[in-house]
Every structure is written in structure tokens, then in C-alpha cells.
Amino acid sequence: MDLVIQILAVMLGIAGLAGCLLPVLPGPPLSFLGLLLLFFLPDSTMKWSFLLLWGIIAAVVTVLDYLVPAYFTKLTGGSPAATRFALAGMLLGIVFFPPLGMILGAFLGALLGEILYNKTDKGISGSLKPAFGSFLGFLFGIGLKLVASGIMMYYIIVYL
């Protein structure tokens, strides 16, 4: 039975890494589930504090993944409307055109929000900078998830 749990833990770790790139899978939470399975093995040396720390990290990284594109939109000069539209576009993109829709949705949402609601009248060329910021935020979020899930995969292998 222990071997089945170990194999399932490794499979969850791999699915977690895949979930960093595929928005239909929650990457860090899947990786954490792999650690959690190994924790309950009879001969596990994993400590509660270690497990709690990685549970918190998985939760925080998952939430940040949805907030970072909107934050980067704001950071690159986007209006509040561009920030809200980037988040809405990303969520709509996930639902209707995964996985590419997540990237395009955030980019097009920020661009549309900036064009429609920004009173400074920057035009399309001026609105591209916040839209590109949204894209960079998406890439940053992927990187953050990959680092967290990669480290958890490392520990899954260590605790086998």
C-alpha cells in the first residue's frame, strides 16, 4: 500500500508541475497534495511545521497567480479600468479558450480597459504598455508557480 501512495504522490507532483503551465490544473495545490500523502505514510519523517509551511506557500502562490497580471498592468501605467479588465479578461480566457485564452484574455482585457476608460486619450499605442505589463505579470505568475511546485517535487522525491 505504501508503494501505491508513493506512486500517487509522484504523479501528483508531476501533475502539479504540468498545472503551472496548464490553467485547468491547480499546480501548487496538486504538488502540495503529493507532499500531504507522503506525510501520512507510517515511516514518514516529515514534520507538521514543514507541511503547514508548504500548504501556506501553495495557497499564497495560487492566489497571487490571479492577482499578479492585474498588478503588473497597474505597475506599467495602466488605469484602474485596465487592471480590472485584465483580471476579467484572464478569467474569461480561462473559461472559454484555455490555456491560450488566459494569456490573450489578460492582454486584451488590459488593452480594452485602457482604450475605453482612460481619460488621458493615449490611443492604442499608449495602451499597449499596460497590456504588455499584463502579459509580463502572467509570465511572472507562471514562474512563481514553477518554482514552488518544483521545490515541492524535490521534497516529494526526498521523502520517498
Secondary structure, 3 states (H helix, E strand, C coil): CHHHHHHHHHHHHHHHHHHCCCCCCCHHHHHHHHHHHHHCCCCCCCCHHHHHHHHHHHHHHHHHHHHHHHHHHHHCCCCHHHHHHHHHHHHHHHHHCCCHHHHHHHHHHHHHHHHHHCCCCCHHHHHHHHHHHHHHHHHHHHHHHHHHHHHHHHHHHHCC
